[in-house]
Amino acid sequence: MGFYTDRILPHLTDKVCGVAANDTLRRRACAGLHGAVVEVGFGSGNNVGFYPAEVERVSGVEPADVAWKIGAKRIAASTVPIERAGLDGQSLPFGDGTFDTALSTFTLCTIPDVAAALAEIRRVLKPGGTLHFVEHGLAPDASVRTWQHRLNPIQKRIAGGCHLDRDIPALISGAGFETVELDRFYLAGAPKAFGALSLGVAR
Ligand SMILES: C[S@@+](CC[C@H](N)C(=O)[O-])C[C@H]1O[C@@H](n2cnc3c(N)ncnc32)[C@H](O)[C@@H]1O
Protein backbone atom coordinates (compact mmCIF):
# COMPACT_ATOMS: atom_id res chain seq x y z
CA MET A 1 0.00 0.00 0.00
CA GLY A 2 2.98 2.32 0.44
CA PHE A 3 5.25 3.75 3.12
CA TYR A 4 2.86 6.49 4.23
CA THR A 5 -0.17 4.19 4.53
CA ASP A 6 1.68 1.26 6.06
CA ARG A 7 4.18 2.96 8.35
CA ILE A 8 3.13 6.53 9.09
CA LEU A 9 -0.67 6.52 9.02
CA PRO A 10 -1.14 3.96 11.84
CA HIS A 11 0.83 6.26 14.18
CA LEU A 12 -1.24 9.29 13.14
CA THR A 13 -4.45 7.32 13.54
CA ASP A 14 -3.39 6.10 16.97
CA LYS A 15 -2.88 9.70 18.11
CA VAL A 16 -5.84 11.34 16.37
CA CYS A 17 -8.40 8.64 17.20
CA GLY A 18 -6.90 8.08 20.63
CA VAL A 19 -7.47 11.60 21.95
CA ALA A 20 -9.00 11.72 25.42
CA ALA A 21 -11.99 13.61 24.00
CA ASN A 22 -13.06 10.33 22.39
CA ASP A 23 -13.07 8.39 25.66
CA THR A 24 -16.72 9.14 26.41
CA LEU A 25 -17.68 8.02 22.89
CA ARG A 26 -15.74 4.79 23.25
CA ARG A 27 -17.27 4.09 26.66
CA ARG A 28 -20.75 4.63 25.23
CA ALA A 29 -20.10 2.52 22.12
CA CYS A 30 -18.66 -0.35 24.17
CA ALA A 31 -21.51 -0.38 26.70
CA GLY A 32 -23.45 -3.62 26.39
CA LEU A 33 -20.70 -5.59 24.67
CA HIS A 34 -20.56 -9.07 26.09
CA GLY A 35 -19.40 -12.61 25.46
CA ALA A 36 -17.36 -13.22 22.33
CA VAL A 37 -16.73 -9.93 20.52
CA VAL A 38 -15.44 -9.26 17.02
CA GLU A 39 -13.88 -5.81 16.68
CA VAL A 40 -13.54 -4.78 13.06
CA GLY A 41 -10.83 -2.19 12.42
CA PHE A 42 -9.15 -2.90 15.75
CA GLY A 43 -6.41 -0.39 14.91
CA SER A 44 -3.99 0.12 17.79
CA GLY A 45 -6.49 -1.00 20.43
CA ASN A 46 -7.90 2.35 21.47
CA ASN A 47 -11.02 0.60 22.77
CA VAL A 48 -9.20 -1.92 24.92
CA GLY A 49 -9.70 -0.04 28.19
CA PHE A 50 -13.42 0.34 27.55
CA TYR A 51 -14.57 -3.26 27.18
CA PRO A 52 -17.14 -4.04 29.87
CA ALA A 53 -16.50 -6.85 32.36
CA GLU A 54 -19.04 -9.01 30.53
CA VAL A 55 -16.70 -9.33 27.51
CA GLU A 56 -15.08 -12.78 27.48
CA ARG A 57 -12.75 -12.44 24.50
CA VAL A 58 -12.09 -10.12 21.60
CA SER A 59 -11.21 -11.19 18.07
CA GLY A 60 -9.57 -8.18 16.46
CA VAL A 61 -9.71 -7.74 12.70
CA GLU A 62 -7.04 -5.32 11.49
CA PRO A 63 -5.01 -5.19 8.26
CA ALA A 64 -2.25 -2.84 9.49
CA ASP A 65 0.67 -4.68 11.11
CA VAL A 66 2.05 -1.42 12.49
CA ALA A 67 -1.25 -0.55 14.18
CA TRP A 68 -1.25 -3.96 15.85
CA LYS A 69 2.33 -3.41 17.04
CA ILE A 70 1.47 0.03 18.45
CA GLY A 71 -1.31 -1.62 20.42
CA ALA A 72 0.88 -4.42 21.81
CA LYS A 73 1.22 -2.93 25.31
CA ARG A 74 -2.51 -2.28 25.59
CA ILE A 75 -3.26 -5.80 24.42
CA ALA A 76 -0.76 -7.32 26.86
CA ALA A 77 -2.21 -5.31 29.77
CA SER A 78 -5.82 -6.17 28.95
CA THR A 79 -7.76 -8.34 31.37
CA VAL A 80 -9.81 -9.50 28.37
CA PRO A 81 -8.08 -12.00 26.05
CA ILE A 82 -7.50 -10.38 22.65
CA GLU A 83 -6.25 -12.05 19.50
CA ARG A 84 -5.63 -10.78 15.99
CA ALA A 85 -8.06 -13.10 14.31
CA GLY A 86 -8.41 -11.55 10.86
CA LEU A 87 -7.05 -8.99 8.44
CA ASP A 88 -10.04 -7.82 6.44
CA GLY A 89 -13.53 -6.92 7.57
CA GLN A 90 -14.80 -7.54 4.04
CA SER A 91 -14.07 -11.25 4.36
CA LEU A 92 -14.18 -12.51 7.92
CA PRO A 93 -12.51 -15.87 8.63
CA PHE A 94 -15.23 -17.02 11.04
CA GLY A 95 -18.20 -19.31 10.78
CA ASP A 96 -21.77 -18.06 10.80
CA GLY A 97 -23.09 -17.10 14.24
CA THR A 98 -19.71 -17.08 16.01
CA PHE A 99 -20.02 -13.86 18.04
CA ASP A 100 -22.37 -12.43 20.65
CA THR A 101 -21.53 -8.82 19.84
CA ALA A 102 -19.49 -6.76 17.37
CA LEU A 103 -17.71 -3.42 17.64
CA SER A 104 -16.71 -0.83 15.05
CA THR A 105 -15.34 2.59 15.95
CA PHE A 106 -14.25 5.09 13.29
CA THR A 107 -13.79 2.25 10.78
CA LEU A 108 -16.88 2.00 8.54
CA CYS A 109 -15.64 5.25 6.95
CA THR A 110 -12.52 3.48 5.70
CA ILE A 111 -13.27 -0.11 4.70
CA PRO A 112 -13.42 -0.01 0.89
CA ASP A 113 -16.50 -2.23 0.44
CA VAL A 114 -18.37 -1.24 3.57
CA ALA A 115 -21.55 -3.05 2.51
CA ALA A 116 -19.58 -6.30 2.25
CA ALA A 117 -18.07 -5.72 5.70
CA LEU A 118 -21.48 -5.09 7.27
CA ALA A 119 -22.86 -8.21 5.61
CA GLU A 120 -19.95 -10.16 7.04
CA ILE A 121 -20.46 -8.72 10.53
CA ARG A 122 -24.12 -9.68 10.35
CA ARG A 123 -23.22 -13.19 9.19
CA VAL A 124 -20.79 -13.86 12.04
CA LEU A 125 -23.12 -12.54 14.74
CA LYS A 126 -25.37 -14.99 16.52
CA PRO A 127 -29.11 -14.46 15.99
CA GLY A 128 -30.01 -11.44 18.12
CA GLY A 129 -26.35 -10.39 18.36
CA THR A 130 -25.62 -6.68 18.29
CA LEU A 131 -23.26 -4.36 16.44
CA HIS A 132 -22.07 -1.45 18.59
CA PHE A 133 -20.67 1.51 16.74
CA VAL A 134 -19.48 5.07 16.78
CA GLU A 135 -18.64 6.43 13.35
CA HIS A 136 -18.31 9.74 11.57
CA GLY A 137 -20.16 10.21 8.32
CA LEU A 138 -22.67 12.13 6.27
CA ALA A 139 -23.96 15.13 8.17
CA PRO A 140 -27.66 15.83 8.68
CA ASP A 141 -27.26 19.40 7.37
CA ALA A 142 -27.10 20.08 3.63
CA SER A 143 -24.52 22.87 3.99
CA VAL A 144 -22.16 20.54 5.88
CA ARG A 145 -22.76 17.75 3.39
CA THR A 146 -21.67 20.06 0.56
CA TRP A 147 -18.32 20.54 2.28
CA GLN A 148 -18.02 16.84 3.01
CA HIS A 149 -18.45 16.00 -0.68
CA ARG A 150 -15.89 18.68 -1.61
CA LEU A 151 -13.30 17.57 0.94
CA ASN A 152 -13.83 13.84 0.44
CA PRO A 153 -11.16 13.32 -2.28
CA ILE A 154 -8.49 15.00 -0.12
CA GLN A 155 -9.60 13.13 3.00
CA LYS A 156 -9.42 9.81 1.17
CA ARG A 157 -5.85 10.55 0.07
CA ILE A 158 -4.45 11.67 3.40
CA ALA A 159 -6.45 9.40 5.70
CA GLY A 160 -6.03 5.98 4.12
CA GLY A 161 -9.29 5.85 2.18
CA CYS A 162 -11.45 7.43 4.89
CA HIS A 163 -14.71 8.84 3.47
CA LEU A 164 -16.36 11.88 5.04
CA ASP A 165 -19.72 11.36 3.40
CA ARG A 166 -20.87 7.82 4.05
CA ASP A 167 -24.39 7.57 5.42
CA ILE A 168 -23.57 5.20 8.25
CA PRO A 169 -27.08 4.60 9.67
CA ALA A 170 -28.40 3.94 6.15
CA LEU A 171 -25.55 1.55 5.39
CA ILE A 172 -26.16 -0.35 8.63
CA SER A 173 -29.88 -0.68 8.07
CA GLY A 174 -29.25 -1.46 4.37
CA ALA A 175 -27.21 -4.47 5.50
CA GLY A 176 -30.27 -5.87 7.23
CA PHE A 177 -29.66 -4.63 10.75
CA GLU A 178 -32.46 -3.23 12.87
CA THR A 179 -31.41 -0.06 14.66
CA VAL A 180 -31.87 -0.46 18.40
CA GLU A 181 -30.27 2.80 19.54
CA LEU A 182 -29.00 5.73 17.49
CA ASP A 183 -27.64 9.09 18.59
CA ARG A 184 -26.56 11.51 15.87
CA PHE A 185 -24.64 14.64 16.84
CA TYR A 186 -21.69 16.84 16.01
CA LEU A 187 -18.54 16.25 18.01
CA ALA A 188 -17.89 19.33 20.14
CA GLY A 189 -14.76 21.19 19.10
CA ALA A 190 -14.38 19.45 15.72
CA PRO A 191 -15.23 20.94 12.31
CA LYS A 192 -18.72 19.69 11.47
CA ALA A 193 -17.58 18.06 8.21
CA PHE A 194 -15.31 15.74 10.21
CA GLY A 195 -17.38 15.41 13.36
CA ALA A 196 -20.86 14.32 12.26
CA LEU A 197 -21.18 11.23 14.42
CA SER A 198 -23.52 8.28 14.63
CA LEU A 199 -23.33 6.28 17.85
CA GLY A 200 -25.57 3.34 18.47
CA VAL A 201 -26.47 -0.30 18.56
CA ALA A 202 -27.97 -2.39 15.77
CA ARG A 203 -29.31 -5.94 15.85
C1 LIG B 1 -9.49 5.48 11.69
S1 LIG B 1 -8.88 3.90 12.11
C2 LIG B 1 -9.81 3.48 13.59
C3 LIG B 1 -9.09 2.52 14.47
C4 LIG B 1 -9.83 2.13 15.76
N1 LIG B 1 -11.08 1.44 15.48
C5 LIG B 1 -10.08 3.31 16.64
O1 LIG B 1 -11.24 3.60 16.96
O2 LIG B 1 -9.09 3.96 17.06
C6 LIG B 1 -9.59 2.84 10.89
C7 LIG B 1 -9.04 1.42 10.97
O3 LIG B 1 -9.68 0.60 9.99
C8 LIG B 1 -8.70 -0.29 9.51
N2 LIG B 1 -9.14 -0.86 8.24
C9 LIG B 1 -8.95 -0.38 6.98
N3 LIG B 1 -9.43 -1.24 6.07
C10 LIG B 1 -9.94 -2.29 6.76
C11 LIG B 1 -10.56 -3.50 6.38
N4 LIG B 1 -10.75 -3.81 5.08
N5 LIG B 1 -10.95 -4.35 7.34
C12 LIG B 1 -10.75 -4.06 8.65
N6 LIG B 1 -10.16 -2.91 9.07
C13 LIG B 1 -9.76 -2.05 8.14
C14 LIG B 1 -7.46 0.58 9.40
O4 LIG B 1 -6.28 -0.17 9.27
C15 LIG B 1 -7.54 1.35 10.71
O5 LIG B 1 -6.91 0.67 11.76
The ligand as a MOL file (V3000), in Angstrom:
LIG
                    3D

  0  0  0     0  0            999 V3000
M  V30 BEGIN CTAB
M  V30 COUNTS 27 29 0 0 0
M  V30 BEGIN ATOM
M  V30 1 C -9.4930 5.4760 11.6890 0
M  V30 2 S -8.8760 3.8970 12.1140 0 CHG=1
M  V30 3 C -9.8110 3.4850 13.5940 0
M  V30 4 C -9.0900 2.5170 14.4700 0
M  V30 5 C -9.8330 2.1260 15.7610 0
M  V30 6 N -11.0760 1.4420 15.4780 0
M  V30 7 C -10.0800 3.3120 16.6450 0
M  V30 8 O -11.2380 3.5950 16.9620 0
M  V30 9 O -9.0940 3.9600 17.0630 0 CHG=-1
M  V30 10 C -9.5860 2.8400 10.8910 0
M  V30 11 C -9.0410 1.4230 10.9740 0
M  V30 12 O -9.6750 0.5980 9.9930 0
M  V30 13 C -8.7040 -0.2900 9.5150 0
M  V30 14 N -9.1390 -0.8570 8.2420 0
M  V30 15 C -8.9520 -0.3820 6.9810 0
M  V30 16 N -9.4340 -1.2380 6.0710 0
M  V30 17 C -9.9410 -2.2880 6.7580 0
M  V30 18 C -10.5560 -3.5040 6.3750 0
M  V30 19 N -10.7510 -3.8120 5.0800 0
M  V30 20 N -10.9450 -4.3550 7.3430 0
M  V30 21 C -10.7480 -4.0590 8.6470 0
M  V30 22 N -10.1640 -2.9110 9.0700 0
M  V30 23 C -9.7630 -2.0480 8.1370 0
M  V30 24 C -7.4650 0.5790 9.3980 0
M  V30 25 O -6.2790 -0.1750 9.2680 0
M  V30 26 C -7.5420 1.3480 10.7060 0
M  V30 27 O -6.9080 0.6750 11.7610 0
M  V30 END ATOM
M  V30 BEGIN BOND
M  V30 1 1 1 2
M  V30 2 1 2 3
M  V30 3 1 2 10
M  V30 4 1 3 4
M  V30 5 1 4 5
M  V30 6 1 5 6
M  V30 7 1 5 7
M  V30 8 2 7 8
M  V30 9 1 7 9
M  V30 10 1 10 11
M  V30 11 1 11 12
M  V30 12 1 11 26
M  V30 13 1 12 13
M  V30 14 1 13 14
M  V30 15 1 13 24
M  V30 16 1 14 15
M  V30 17 1 14 23
M  V30 18 2 15 16
M  V30 19 1 16 17
M  V30 20 1 17 18
M  V30 21 2 17 23
M  V30 22 1 18 19
M  V30 23 2 18 20
M  V30 24 1 20 21
M  V30 25 2 21 22
M  V30 26 1 22 23
M  V30 27 1 24 25
M  V30 28 1 24 26
M  V30 29 1 26 27
M  V30 END BOND
M  V30 END CTAB
M  END
